[in-house]
Amino acid sequence: MKKKTNKLCVLLVSLLMFLVPPPILSAAETSDSYGNSTEDKTLAPYFFIQGEDSSVEQFPLKETKVSTSINGTIAETYVTQTYANEGQQAINASYVFPASTKVAVHGMKMEIGDQVITAKIKEKEEAKEEFEEAKSEGKSASLLEQQRANVFTMDVANIMPGDTIRIELHYTELISSIDGTYQFVFPTVVGPRYLNESAQEETDGWAAAPYLEEGNTPPGSYEIEVNLSAGLPISDITCSSHEIQVTDDGTTSHVSLSDPNDYAGNRDFILDYKLTGEEINCGLMLDAAESGGENFFMLMVQPPERYQPEEIPPREYIFVLDVSGSMNGYPLDTAKDLIRNLVSSLNHTDYFNLVLFANEAVPLSNRSLAATQENIDSALDFIDQAEGGGGTELAPALQIALNSPRKSDMVRSVVSITDGYISGEREIFEIVKNNLHTTNFFSFGIGTSVNRYLIEGIAKTGSGEAFVVTDSQDAQKAAEQFCTYIQAPILTDVAVNYNGFDVYQVEPALPTTLFAKKPIILFGKYQGEPSGTIEITGKTGNQNYSMEIPVSEITPLETNHAIRYLWARTRVEQLTDYGTSMEIDEEVQKEVTEIGLTYSMMTDFTSFIAVTDTIRNQTGESTDVNQPLALPSHVSNLAVGGYTAGSEPEMMLLAVSLAIIMAIGLIRRRKKLLL
């Protein structure tokens, strides 16, 4: 009877999967001849369809050049996008692109022929209205808008036949280290976002981007170069994402791409390096303004060396694993390797559980299990049966994990493992924020171009740490880093005292606890001359920790001018990005807008706008073109689907199929689990 039941279940699943092909196309089903969606109700990504009208330029973005200079721990990046119209009709180009979640974008220029126009920062709605007015008048214009902390849109109006328009962006970010290794990441492509109904209301259309099918890349070029200058010898320069060539003189290194035939714009550029020599535990940088201006400082505190405690308290880990369509194939296989390493590394006193999710979420057990070998084997067998398909409903999966019974004497941690291809990030941050009193949150991003805004936001909101795994070889290393991080003794009761140093508006809020050897970085303003001391205190294990910095010995430098932008970005981040409520109130919006206008910086409520004085398109006739994006490397066509009104039955059946597959696994091992 048992064998017949199993065969019946397998037959049912096979029939469902046969009847319900994955919904690969969505908005493309109602796209015009230029591959642009004509369906206003749907904001899902879609596949680009080559138009028959050769008079319209369909790939206006011809070249992207990235030039970054890293001086110490501050990186300055210039991104130059070159748009050209080789067709016979005037076009308006739109392009969606990413950046690091840490960047402060504070400069933009537009170049048309010999004319160079410096963009102005304005309130978002005002900039949008000015752009649309210029567009309708026939003037060439460019508009840079922030859609997420790491997603931007560029709109360029009235690119005339034969035109070449260059847009230069300038931004700054901080490079920090973990265990002595520094990492610079330049994201190159925005992965397709899954949208449920609530998420569609807040995307404002940017997620409805056209994508090329798996394995195809745009015809334009993508160049990246990095100059490293740290004042200390640089060693172990590696790039896990691209082939690079390095030239150096010991303290300065030039990094560039070595294979011109390898399209660089379909995966994050990840550069790791180390600084040799005597490590500085604490550092202070000062930026003194001209008369009447503001003074800024940056304080970096390196925690004491790790100490291995003799006893580790019992811990509970709930792993929330994404098995949606965008994770199908390579990403899910990598995630499985990661889970194997994580679960197999647990102590015998630990407990764990798994929650797999796509459109629906299914737990391994209704409560956490002891980390015995038998339960670990059952968990590994459970995830081995998972196949990627469906949407990415992370919020319900987190709720299942958080609502499961827990023991009061255990430290609970929820570990999310996903590529992050969703648009409802704020809902996730709100869930994390509301459960901080009982749970620590960690996140693993899986893939070559993950949504770092979500991955890093979960960790920042949850006072944890984010890890990114680009391939299966990284899985074991990332698991080891995670285990070392959580097992290290923490620096507790952290306090920073400013004695005789008149500071104000220090950001972010000082964490009272650290898990491991990761620097504390604070930005702030100060008044008067640099004087007094900064004292850092805390406890590690049973020992007291103290460090003192004499402020008067630090000289303000002009090269530290970027600190003001880092302070402004950090302040905005605290107000809007991570762990905030779903709705931003009027006071917050006003403060963020003022920061953007004061420091000439991109925010949710400020944008850069550049407009020519002359009317270049006399007829006013033009065609809107959305620049097609490459699918991130190792992401399959299943990632392009999303929510559409016509796909509800198919997605429901797909969810049922996934649930039945998981249910079969649960039935087979129900007796094996130690409940």
C-alpha positions as CSV (number, residue, x, y, z in Angstrom):
1,M,0.0,0.0,0.0
2,K,2.9,2.4,0.9
3,K,4.6,1.8,-2.5
4,K,1.3,2.4,-4.3
5,T,0.8,5.7,-2.5
6,N,4.3,6.9,-3.3
7,K,3.9,6.0,-7.0
8,L,0.6,7.8,-7.1
9,C,2.2,10.9,-5.6
10,V,5.0,10.8,-8.1
11,L,2.6,10.3,-11.0
12,L,0.5,13.3,-9.8
13,V,3.5,15.5,-9.5
14,S,4.8,14.5,-13.0
15,L,1.4,15.2,-14.5
16,L,1.2,18.7,-12.8
17,M,4.7,19.6,-14.0
18,F,3.8,18.4,-17.5
19,L,0.7,20.5,-17.6
20,V,2.2,23.6,-16.1
21,P,5.3,24.8,-17.9
22,P,7.3,27.5,-16.1
23,P,5.9,31.0,-16.9
24,I,9.0,32.3,-18.7
25,L,7.4,35.2,-20.6
26,S,5.3,37.8,-18.9
27,A,5.1,41.4,-20.1
28,A,6.8,40.4,-23.3
29,E,3.6,38.7,-24.4
30,T,2.1,42.2,-24.9
31,S,5.2,44.1,-26.1
32,D,5.4,46.4,-29.0
33,S,7.8,46.1,-32.0
34,Y,10.6,47.6,-30.0
35,G,10.4,45.1,-27.2
36,N,8.7,47.6,-24.8
37,S,5.8,46.5,-22.7
38,T,2.4,47.9,-23.6
39,E,0.7,46.4,-20.5
40,D,0.3,49.1,-17.9
41,K,-1.0,46.8,-15.2
42,T,2.1,44.6,-15.1
43,L,5.5,45.7,-13.7
44,A,7.2,42.4,-14.2
45,P,10.5,42.0,-16.1
46,Y,10.1,40.6,-19.6
47,F,12.2,39.3,-22.5
48,F,13.4,41.7,-25.2
49,I,12.0,41.1,-28.7
50,Q,14.0,42.4,-31.6
51,G,11.9,44.9,-33.5
52,E,11.5,44.8,-37.3
53,D,11.9,48.6,-37.7
54,S,15.7,49.1,-38.2
55,S,15.3,52.8,-38.2
56,V,15.0,52.8,-34.4
57,E,18.2,52.3,-32.3
58,Q,17.3,49.5,-29.9
59,F,20.7,49.3,-28.0
60,P,21.6,52.9,-27.4
61,L,24.0,52.2,-24.5
62,K,27.2,51.6,-26.4
63,E,29.9,51.7,-23.7
64,T,30.3,51.7,-19.9
65,K,33.6,52.6,-18.4
66,V,34.3,52.3,-14.7
67,S,37.3,54.0,-13.1
68,T,37.9,53.7,-9.3
69,S,40.6,55.1,-7.2
70,I,40.9,53.6,-3.6
71,N,43.0,55.7,-1.3
72,G,43.3,54.0,2.1
73,T,39.7,52.9,2.9
74,I,37.8,55.4,0.7
75,A,36.9,54.6,-2.9
76,E,36.1,57.3,-5.5
77,T,34.4,56.0,-8.7
78,Y,33.6,57.6,-12.0
79,V,31.2,55.7,-14.3
80,T,30.9,56.9,-17.9
81,Q,27.9,55.7,-19.9
82,T,28.1,56.4,-23.7
83,Y,24.8,56.5,-25.5
84,A,24.7,56.7,-29.3
85,N,21.9,56.7,-31.9
86,E,22.8,54.9,-35.1
87,G,19.2,54.7,-36.3
88,Q,17.2,57.2,-38.3
89,Q,14.7,58.4,-35.6
90,A,15.2,60.4,-32.5
91,I,15.0,58.2,-29.4
92,N,14.6,58.6,-25.6
93,A,16.7,55.9,-23.8
94,S,16.0,54.4,-20.4
95,Y,18.5,52.2,-18.5
96,V,18.3,50.4,-15.2
97,F,21.6,49.8,-13.4
98,P,23.0,49.0,-10.0
99,A,25.6,50.4,-7.6
100,S,26.9,49.4,-4.2
101,T,24.5,49.9,-1.2
102,K,27.3,52.0,0.4
103,V,27.8,54.7,-2.3
104,A,27.1,58.4,-2.1
105,V,26.4,59.7,-5.6
106,H,27.3,63.3,-5.6
107,G,28.2,64.3,-9.1
108,M,26.9,64.0,-12.7
109,K,27.9,65.6,-16.1
110,M,26.4,65.3,-19.6
111,E,28.5,65.8,-22.7
112,I,27.1,66.3,-26.2
113,G,29.8,67.1,-28.7
114,D,31.8,70.0,-27.3
115,Q,29.1,71.0,-24.8
116,V,29.5,69.8,-21.2
117,I,26.6,70.3,-18.8
118,T,27.0,69.9,-15.0
119,A,23.9,68.3,-13.6
120,K,22.0,70.0,-10.8
121,I,20.5,68.2,-7.8
122,K,16.8,69.0,-7.3
123,E,13.9,67.6,-5.5
124,K,12.8,64.4,-7.3
125,E,9.4,65.5,-8.5
126,E,10.8,68.9,-9.6
127,A,13.6,67.2,-11.6
128,K,11.1,64.8,-13.2
129,E,8.9,67.6,-14.3
130,E,11.8,69.5,-15.7
131,F,13.0,66.5,-17.6
132,E,9.5,65.8,-19.1
133,E,9.2,69.5,-20.1
134,A,12.6,69.4,-21.8
135,K,11.8,66.2,-23.5
136,S,8.5,67.6,-24.9
137,E,10.3,70.8,-26.0
138,G,12.8,68.8,-28.0
139,K,15.8,69.6,-25.8
140,S,18.3,66.9,-24.9
141,A,18.3,66.0,-21.2
142,S,19.4,63.4,-18.8
143,L,17.7,62.4,-15.5
144,L,19.3,60.2,-12.8
145,E,16.9,58.8,-10.2
146,Q,17.4,56.5,-7.2
147,Q,14.9,53.6,-7.1
148,R,16.5,51.7,-4.3
149,A,19.7,52.3,-2.3
150,N,21.4,50.1,-4.9
151,V,19.2,50.6,-8.0
152,F,19.3,53.6,-10.3
153,T,17.6,54.6,-13.5
154,M,19.1,56.8,-16.2
155,D,16.7,58.5,-18.7
156,V,18.2,60.4,-21.7
157,A,15.8,62.4,-23.9
158,N,16.1,63.4,-27.5
159,I,19.1,61.5,-28.7
160,M,19.2,62.5,-32.3
161,P,20.4,60.3,-35.2
162,G,24.2,60.4,-35.2
163,D,24.4,61.7,-31.6
164,T,26.9,60.5,-29.1
165,I,26.0,61.5,-25.5
166,R,28.3,60.7,-22.5
167,I,27.0,60.7,-19.0
168,E,29.6,60.7,-16.2
169,L,28.6,59.8,-12.6
170,H,30.8,60.4,-9.6
171,Y,30.4,58.6,-6.3
172,T,32.2,57.8,-3.1
173,E,32.1,54.8,-0.7
174,L,33.9,53.3,2.2
175,I,35.9,50.0,1.9
176,S,36.1,48.0,5.1
177,S,37.9,44.8,6.0
178,I,37.0,41.5,7.6
179,D,39.9,39.5,9.0
180,G,42.4,41.8,7.2
181,T,40.9,41.3,3.8
182,Y,39.4,44.3,2.0
183,Q,36.8,43.9,-0.7
184,F,35.7,46.3,-3.4
185,V,32.5,45.3,-5.2
186,F,31.2,47.0,-8.3
187,P,27.7,45.6,-9.3
188,T,27.1,45.6,-13.0
189,V,23.6,44.4,-13.6
190,V,20.2,44.5,-11.8
191,G,18.8,41.0,-11.6
192,P,15.1,40.6,-12.6
193,R,12.8,41.3,-9.6
194,Y,9.9,39.1,-8.6
195,L,6.9,41.3,-7.6
196,N,3.9,40.4,-5.7
197,E,0.8,42.7,-5.7
198,S,2.0,44.8,-2.8
199,A,5.5,45.3,-4.2
200,Q,4.2,46.5,-7.5
201,E,2.7,49.6,-5.9
202,E,6.2,50.9,-4.8
203,T,8.3,50.1,-7.8
204,D,7.2,53.0,-10.0
205,G,7.8,50.9,-13.1
206,W,11.6,50.4,-13.0
207,A,11.3,46.6,-12.4
208,A,9.5,46.2,-15.7
209,A,12.9,46.0,-17.5
210,P,13.6,44.1,-20.7
211,Y,16.1,41.2,-20.5
212,L,18.0,39.3,-23.1
213,E,17.6,35.5,-22.9
214,E,20.1,33.4,-21.0
215,G,23.6,33.4,-22.5
216,N,23.1,36.6,-24.6
217,T,24.8,39.9,-23.9
218,P,24.2,43.5,-25.2
219,P,26.5,44.6,-28.1
220,G,28.1,47.4,-26.0
221,S,31.4,47.2,-24.2
222,Y,32.0,47.2,-20.4
223,E,35.4,48.3,-19.0
224,I,36.5,48.3,-15.4
225,E,39.8,49.6,-13.9
226,V,40.8,50.1,-10.2
227,N,43.8,52.0,-8.8
228,L,44.8,51.0,-5.3
229,S,46.9,53.3,-3.1
230,A,47.0,52.5,0.6
231,G,50.3,53.8,2.1
232,L,51.1,50.2,3.0
233,P,52.3,47.3,0.8
234,I,49.4,45.6,-1.0
235,S,49.3,41.9,-1.4
236,D,47.0,39.0,-2.4
237,I,45.1,40.9,-5.1
238,T,42.5,38.5,-6.4
239,C,39.3,38.7,-8.4
240,S,36.8,35.8,-8.2
241,S,34.5,37.2,-10.8
242,H,36.6,38.4,-13.7
243,E,40.1,37.7,-15.2
244,I,42.3,40.7,-14.3
245,Q,45.8,41.9,-14.9
246,V,47.7,43.7,-12.2
247,T,50.7,46.1,-12.4
248,D,52.1,47.6,-9.2
249,D,55.1,49.2,-7.5
250,G,54.5,47.9,-4.0
251,T,52.2,50.6,-2.6
252,T,50.2,51.4,-5.7
253,S,48.5,48.8,-7.9
254,H,46.6,49.2,-11.2
255,V,43.9,46.6,-11.9
256,S,42.2,46.1,-15.2
257,L,40.3,43.4,-17.1
258,S,42.5,41.1,-19.0
259,D,40.1,39.6,-21.5
260,P,38.4,42.2,-23.8
261,N,36.2,39.5,-25.4
262,D,34.7,38.6,-22.0
263,Y,31.6,40.7,-21.4
264,A,32.0,42.1,-17.9
265,G,28.5,43.5,-17.4
266,N,26.6,40.4,-16.4
267,R,28.1,39.8,-12.9
268,D,29.4,41.7,-10.0
269,F,33.1,42.7,-10.2
270,I,34.6,41.5,-6.9
271,L,38.1,42.5,-6.0
272,D,39.9,41.3,-2.8
273,Y,43.2,42.5,-1.4
274,K,45.2,42.7,1.8
275,L,47.4,45.3,3.3
276,T,50.7,44.0,4.8
277,G,52.7,45.6,7.6
278,E,51.7,46.7,11.1
279,E,48.0,46.7,11.5
280,I,46.4,49.8,12.9
281,N,43.8,49.0,15.6
282,C,42.1,52.4,15.7
283,G,42.2,55.2,13.2
284,L,40.8,58.8,13.1
285,M,40.5,60.9,10.0
286,L,39.6,64.6,10.0
287,D,38.2,66.9,7.3
288,A,38.4,70.6,8.3
289,A,36.1,72.9,6.2
290,E,36.7,76.4,5.0
291,S,35.6,79.3,7.1
292,G,32.0,78.9,8.1
293,G,31.7,75.3,6.9
294,E,31.2,72.1,8.7
295,N,34.0,69.9,10.1
296,F,33.8,66.1,9.8
297,F,35.5,63.1,11.2
298,M,35.6,59.3,10.6
299,L,36.5,57.0,13.5
300,M,37.4,53.3,12.8
301,V,37.8,51.0,15.7
302,Q,39.2,47.5,15.2
303,P,38.0,45.1,17.9
304,P,40.5,43.0,19.8
305,E,41.8,39.7,18.6
306,R,39.4,36.8,18.7
307,Y,39.4,34.6,21.8
308,Q,38.1,31.0,21.7
309,P,35.8,30.5,24.7
310,E,35.9,27.0,26.3
311,E,32.1,26.8,26.3
312,I,29.7,27.9,23.7
313,P,26.0,28.2,24.8
314,P,23.4,26.1,23.0
315,R,22.2,27.8,19.8
316,E,19.4,27.4,17.3
317,Y,19.7,28.1,13.6
318,I,16.8,28.2,11.2
319,F,17.9,28.2,7.6
320,V,15.5,29.9,5.1
321,L,16.4,28.7,1.6
322,D,15.1,30.2,-1.6
323,V,14.1,27.6,-4.2
324,S,12.3,30.0,-6.6
325,G,12.7,30.2,-10.4
326,S,15.7,32.6,-10.4
327,M,17.5,30.1,-8.2
328,N,17.0,27.2,-10.6
329,G,20.2,25.3,-11.6
330,Y,23.6,26.8,-10.7
331,P,22.4,29.2,-7.9
332,L,20.4,26.5,-6.1
333,D,23.2,23.9,-6.5
334,T,25.5,26.4,-4.9
335,A,23.0,27.1,-2.1
336,K,22.7,23.4,-1.4
337,D,26.5,23.1,-1.0
338,L,26.4,26.0,1.4
339,I,23.6,24.4,3.5
340,R,25.6,21.2,3.6
341,N,28.6,23.0,5.0
342,L,26.6,25.1,7.4
343,V,24.5,22.2,8.8
344,S,27.4,19.8,9.0
345,S,29.4,22.4,11.1
346,L,26.9,22.6,13.9
347,N,27.8,21.5,17.4
348,H,26.1,18.6,19.0
349,T,24.4,21.0,21.5
350,D,22.9,23.0,18.7
351,Y,19.4,22.8,17.2
352,F,18.3,23.6,13.6
353,N,15.5,23.6,11.1
354,L,15.0,24.3,7.4
355,V,12.4,26.3,5.6
356,L,12.3,26.1,1.8
357,F,10.3,28.7,-0.1
358,A,9.2,29.9,-3.5
359,N,5.5,30.9,-3.9
360,E,4.9,28.8,-0.7
361,A,7.1,27.9,2.2
362,V,7.5,24.4,3.6
363,P,9.5,23.6,6.8
364,L,11.5,20.5,7.4
365,S,9.9,20.1,10.8
366,N,7.3,21.9,12.9
367,R,10.1,22.7,15.4
368,S,13.9,22.7,15.5
369,L,15.7,19.4,15.7
370,A,18.8,18.3,17.6
371,A,22.0,18.5,15.4
372,T,22.4,14.8,15.3
373,Q,23.9,13.0,12.3
374,E,20.6,11.4,11.6
375,N,18.7,14.6,11.5
376,I,21.5,16.3,9.5
377,D,21.3,13.5,6.9
378,S,17.5,13.9,6.7
379,A,17.9,17.7,6.2
380,L,20.4,17.2,3.4
381,D,18.1,14.7,1.7
382,F,15.3,17.2,2.1
383,I,17.1,20.0,0.2
384,D,18.5,17.6,-2.4
385,Q,14.9,17.1,-3.7
386,A,14.3,20.8,-4.1
387,E,14.2,22.2,-7.7
388,G,13.9,25.9,-8.6
389,G,10.6,27.2,-9.7
390,G,8.0,29.9,-8.9
391,G,8.1,33.3,-7.3
392,T,10.1,34.6,-4.3
393,E,7.9,35.0,-1.3
394,L,10.5,35.6,1.4
395,A,8.2,37.3,4.0
396,P,5.9,34.3,4.7
397,A,8.9,32.0,5.0
398,L,10.5,34.3,7.6
399,Q,7.3,34.3,9.5
400,I,7.1,30.5,9.6
401,A,10.7,30.5,10.9
402,L,10.0,33.1,13.6
403,N,6.7,31.5,14.7
404,S,8.2,28.1,15.3
405,P,8.5,27.0,19.0
406,R,11.7,27.9,20.7
407,K,13.6,27.1,23.9
408,S,14.2,30.1,26.2
409,D,17.8,29.1,27.0
410,M,18.9,29.1,23.3
411,V,20.3,31.9,21.2
412,R,18.2,31.9,18.0
413,S,19.5,33.0,14.6
414,V,17.6,33.0,11.3
415,V,19.8,32.6,8.2
416,S,18.3,33.7,4.9
417,I,19.8,32.2,1.7
418,T,18.6,33.8,-1.5
419,D,19.6,35.8,-4.6
420,G,17.3,38.5,-3.3
421,Y,15.4,39.1,-6.6
422,I,12.4,40.7,-5.0
423,S,11.2,44.3,-4.8
424,G,9.4,44.4,-1.4
425,E,12.6,44.8,0.7
426,R,11.0,47.2,3.3
427,E,8.5,44.5,4.3
428,I,11.5,42.2,5.1
429,F,13.3,44.8,7.0
430,E,10.2,45.5,9.1
431,I,9.9,41.8,10.0
432,V,13.6,41.7,11.0
433,K,13.3,44.9,13.0
434,N,10.2,43.6,14.9
435,N,12.0,40.4,16.0
436,L,15.4,41.8,17.1
437,H,14.5,41.2,20.7
438,T,14.5,37.5,20.3
439,T,16.5,36.7,17.1
440,N,19.8,37.4,15.3
441,F,19.6,37.6,11.5
442,F,22.2,36.6,9.0
443,S,22.0,36.5,5.2
444,F,23.7,34.7,2.4
445,G,23.5,36.1,-1.2
446,I,23.7,33.4,-3.8
447,G,24.8,34.3,-7.3
448,T,27.0,36.5,-9.4
449,S,24.7,39.6,-9.2
450,V,22.7,39.4,-6.0
451,N,20.4,42.1,-4.6
452,R,22.8,43.4,-2.1
453,Y,20.3,46.0,-0.8
454,L,18.2,43.1,0.5
455,I,21.1,40.8,1.6
456,E,23.0,43.6,3.4
457,G,19.8,45.2,4.7
458,I,18.8,42.0,6.5
459,A,22.1,41.8,8.2
460,K,22.3,45.5,9.1
461,T,18.8,45.6,10.4
462,G,19.3,42.4,12.3
463,S,22.7,43.3,13.8
464,G,24.2,40.3,12.0
465,E,26.5,39.9,9.0
466,A,26.0,39.4,5.3
467,F,27.9,36.9,3.1
468,V,27.9,36.6,-0.7
469,V,28.6,33.3,-2.4
470,T,29.2,33.5,-6.1
471,D,30.0,29.9,-6.8
472,S,30.2,26.4,-5.2
473,Q,33.9,27.0,-4.4
474,D,33.0,29.9,-2.3
475,A,30.3,27.9,-0.4
476,Q,32.8,26.2,2.0
477,K,34.8,29.3,2.6
478,A,31.7,31.3,3.4
479,A,30.4,28.7,5.7
480,E,33.7,28.7,7.6
481,Q,33.6,32.4,7.8
482,F,30.1,32.3,9.2
483,C,30.9,29.6,11.8
484,T,34.0,31.5,12.9
485,Y,32.1,34.7,13.1
486,I,29.3,33.4,15.3
487,Q,31.6,31.3,17.6
488,A,34.0,34.1,18.3
489,P,33.6,35.8,21.7
490,I,31.8,39.1,21.4
491,L,33.0,42.5,22.4
492,T,30.2,43.7,24.8
493,D,29.3,46.9,26.5
494,V,31.0,48.9,23.8
495,A,31.2,52.7,24.6
496,V,32.9,55.6,22.9
497,N,33.6,58.7,25.0
498,Y,34.7,62.0,23.5
499,N,36.8,63.8,26.1
500,G,37.5,67.4,25.2
501,F,36.5,66.8,21.6
502,D,33.3,68.7,20.7
503,V,31.3,66.3,18.4
504,Y,27.7,66.2,17.3
505,Q,25.5,64.3,14.8
506,V,27.5,61.0,15.1
507,E,26.3,58.3,12.7
508,P,25.4,55.4,12.9
509,A,24.2,54.5,16.3
510,L,26.9,52.7,18.2
511,P,26.4,49.0,18.5
512,T,26.6,47.7,22.0
513,T,27.7,44.2,20.9
514,L,30.1,42.9,18.3
515,F,30.2,39.3,17.1
516,A,33.7,39.2,15.8
517,K,36.7,41.1,14.5
518,K,34.9,43.6,12.3
519,P,35.6,47.3,12.7
520,I,33.2,49.8,14.1
521,I,33.0,52.8,11.7
522,L,31.5,56.1,12.9
523,F,31.0,59.4,11.1
524,G,30.3,62.7,12.7
525,K,30.8,66.5,12.9
526,Y,32.9,68.5,15.3
527,Q,33.3,72.1,16.3
528,G,36.4,74.1,17.0
529,E,39.9,72.9,16.8
530,P,40.7,69.2,17.1
531,S,41.6,68.5,20.7
532,G,41.1,66.1,23.6
533,T,40.9,62.3,23.3
534,I,38.5,59.6,22.1
535,E,38.2,56.6,24.5
536,I,36.8,53.3,23.3
537,T,35.9,50.8,26.1
538,G,34.2,47.4,26.3
539,K,34.6,43.8,27.5
540,T,35.9,40.7,25.7
541,G,35.4,37.5,27.5
542,N,36.1,38.3,31.2
543,Q,38.6,41.0,30.4
544,N,38.1,44.8,30.1
545,Y,39.1,46.4,26.8
546,S,40.2,50.1,26.4
547,M,41.8,52.2,23.6
548,E,42.5,55.9,23.6
549,I,43.2,58.2,20.6
550,P,44.7,61.7,21.1
551,V,42.8,63.9,18.7
552,S,45.3,66.8,18.6
553,E,47.9,64.5,17.0
554,I,45.6,64.0,13.9
555,T,46.0,66.6,11.1
556,P,42.9,67.5,8.9
557,L,43.6,66.8,5.2
558,E,42.1,68.0,2.0
559,T,42.1,64.4,0.7
560,N,39.6,63.6,3.5
561,H,36.9,65.8,1.9
562,A,34.9,62.7,0.9
563,I,34.1,62.1,4.6
564,R,31.2,64.6,4.4
565,Y,29.5,62.5,1.7
566,L,30.0,59.3,3.7
567,W,28.5,61.0,6.7
568,A,25.5,62.2,4.6
569,R,25.0,58.7,3.1
570,T,25.1,57.1,6.5
571,R,22.6,59.5,7.9
572,V,20.2,58.9,5.0
573,E,20.7,55.2,5.3
574,Q,19.7,55.3,9.0
575,L,16.6,57.3,8.1
576,T,15.3,55.5,5.1
577,D,17.1,52.3,4.0
578,Y,17.2,49.6,6.7
579,G,14.8,48.8,9.5
580,T,12.5,51.7,8.9
581,S,8.7,51.5,8.8
582,M,6.9,50.8,5.6
583,E,5.9,54.4,5.3
584,I,8.4,57.3,5.5
585,D,6.8,60.1,7.4
586,E,6.9,63.8,6.3
587,E,9.6,64.8,8.7
588,V,12.0,62.1,7.5
589,Q,11.3,62.9,3.9
590,K,12.0,66.6,4.6
591,E,15.3,65.8,6.4
592,V,16.5,63.4,3.7
593,T,15.6,66.0,1.0
594,E,17.6,68.7,2.8
595,I,20.6,66.4,3.1
596,G,20.4,65.6,-0.6
597,L,20.2,69.3,-1.6
598,T,22.9,70.4,0.9
599,Y,25.5,67.9,-0.1
600,S,24.4,67.6,-3.8
601,M,23.7,63.9,-3.3
602,M,21.3,61.3,-4.7
603,T,18.5,60.2,-2.3
604,D,15.0,58.7,-2.6
605,F,13.8,62.3,-2.8
606,T,16.5,64.1,-4.8
607,S,17.6,63.5,-8.4
608,F,20.2,64.8,-10.8
609,I,19.0,66.7,-13.9
610,A,21.0,68.1,-16.9
611,V,19.3,69.9,-19.8
612,T,20.6,71.6,-23.0
613,D,19.7,75.2,-23.6
614,T,19.0,74.6,-27.3
615,I,16.1,72.8,-28.9
616,R,17.7,69.9,-30.9
617,N,14.6,67.9,-31.9
618,Q,12.5,70.5,-33.9
619,T,9.6,68.1,-34.7
620,G,9.3,66.8,-31.1
621,E,8.8,63.3,-32.5
622,S,10.7,60.5,-30.7
623,T,10.5,56.9,-29.7
624,D,11.0,55.6,-26.1
625,V,13.5,52.7,-25.9
626,N,14.3,50.6,-22.9
627,Q,17.9,49.4,-23.0
628,P,17.8,45.6,-22.7
629,L,19.8,44.1,-19.8
630,A,21.8,40.9,-19.8
631,L,20.6,38.2,-17.4
632,P,23.1,37.8,-14.5
633,S,25.6,35.1,-15.2
634,H,24.3,31.6,-14.2
635,V,20.7,32.9,-13.8
636,S,18.3,31.0,-16.0
637,N,15.3,32.2,-18.1
638,L,13.0,31.1,-15.3
639,A,13.9,34.3,-13.4
640,V,11.9,36.3,-15.9
641,G,8.3,35.8,-15.2
642,G,7.1,37.6,-12.2
643,Y,3.5,38.3,-11.2
644,T,1.0,38.9,-14.0
645,A,-2.8,38.8,-14.0
646,G,-2.7,36.1,-16.6
647,S,-0.4,33.8,-14.8
648,E,-2.3,33.3,-11.5
649,P,-3.6,29.8,-12.3
650,E,-0.2,28.6,-13.6
651,M,1.6,30.0,-10.5
652,M,-0.9,28.4,-8.2
653,L,-0.4,25.0,-9.8
654,L,3.3,25.4,-9.7
655,A,3.2,26.2,-6.0
656,V,1.0,23.1,-5.5
657,S,3.5,21.0,-7.4
658,L,6.4,22.3,-5.2
659,A,4.3,21.6,-2.0
660,I,3.6,18.0,-3.1
661,I,7.3,17.4,-3.9
662,M,8.2,18.6,-0.4
663,A,5.4,16.7,1.2
664,I,6.6,13.4,-0.3
665,G,10.0,14.1,1.2
666,L,8.4,14.8,4.6
667,I,6.4,11.5,4.5
668,R,9.4,9.5,3.6
669,R,11.5,10.6,6.5
670,R,8.8,11.4,9.1
671,K,9.8,8.5,11.2
672,K,13.5,9.4,11.0
673,L,13.2,12.8,12.6
674,L,13.8,13.0,16.3
675,L,10.9,15.1,17.4
